[in-house]
Amino acid sequence: MEFYRQQIVLGLKDYARRCGFKQAVVGSSGGIDSALTLALAVHALGASNVGGITMPSRFSSEDIRLDELARARYGQLRQESLPDLPQAVHLIC
């Protein structure tokens, strides 16, 4: 598994370099896939260059929201939260 992790991180670093990206923002729903994506981005770009946006929905438990904040603090990531998408669209319209 370590081989594949290294290859993914290398690919992310190379893609970011070729595109001129120095920072990234990762949308996070609170699931394991979001945590893995954040971890890979941090390994590729460094914690100071990765921000997270939580996108909780009405189906997200309070525990998931607290876990997101804890991961952000532990990883020293910038963390923002967006409201549930239908609510956000309603606010805009």
N, C-alpha and C positions, 0 to 999 in steps of 0.2 A: 504494500500500500504506500509505503514511503516513496517509492519510485514514482508512482502516479501523482502524489502530492507535489513532488519536486517538479515534475513535468508541467503540471497545471500552473504552478507558481512561475516557472520560467516562461510559459506562454503568456501569462498575464503581464509579467514585467516587459517582455518583448513587445506585446501589443501596445501597452501604455507608452513605451518609449517611441515606437514608430509613429504613433498618433499624436505625440506631443503632450500626453496626459501626465500630470504630476500628482494629481489627486483624484479620488473617486468617492462617490456617494452610493451607498448600497441601501436599497429599500428592503425593509425587514418586517415580516409578518409575525415573527416570534417562533417559527418552526425550526426544525433541525436543518433544513435546507438553507434558511437564512443565516443561521449561525455558521454553517460551513462556508458559505459565500463570504461572510464577513472575515472569517479566519483566513481564508485564502487571500483575500484582498490585503489584509494586514501583513501577511507574510510577503506578498509581492511588493507592496508600496510603502509599508511602515505605518504604524498606528497613527502617527501625526498627520498622515496624508489620506486617511480614510474616515469618512463620516457616515453615520447611519441615520436613516429615517424610518421610524416605526410607523406602520400603517395598520393600526388595530382596527378591527371591524366589530360589529355588534356581537360577533361570535367569539371574540377574544376574551379570555378570562383575565381577571385582574392579576393573577399569578404570571401570565405571559407578559403583561405590560411591565410588571416589576422585574421579571427576568431580563427583559430588554434593557432596562435602565442599569441593572447590575452588570450586565455584559459590557455596556458602554463604559461604565466607571472602571471596571477591571481592566479593560483594554485601552482605557484612556482615549476613547473615541468621542468625537462630537456627536451628539444625539439630539434629534428633533423628532417631533411627533406630528403626524398629519391626521385629521379627523377621518372618520369613515367616508369613503368616496361618495356615496349618494348624498350625504350631508354636505360634503365640500362642494359638490356640484350645485346643490340647492343654495349654499351661501354665495356662490359666484353669480348664479342666475338671479 
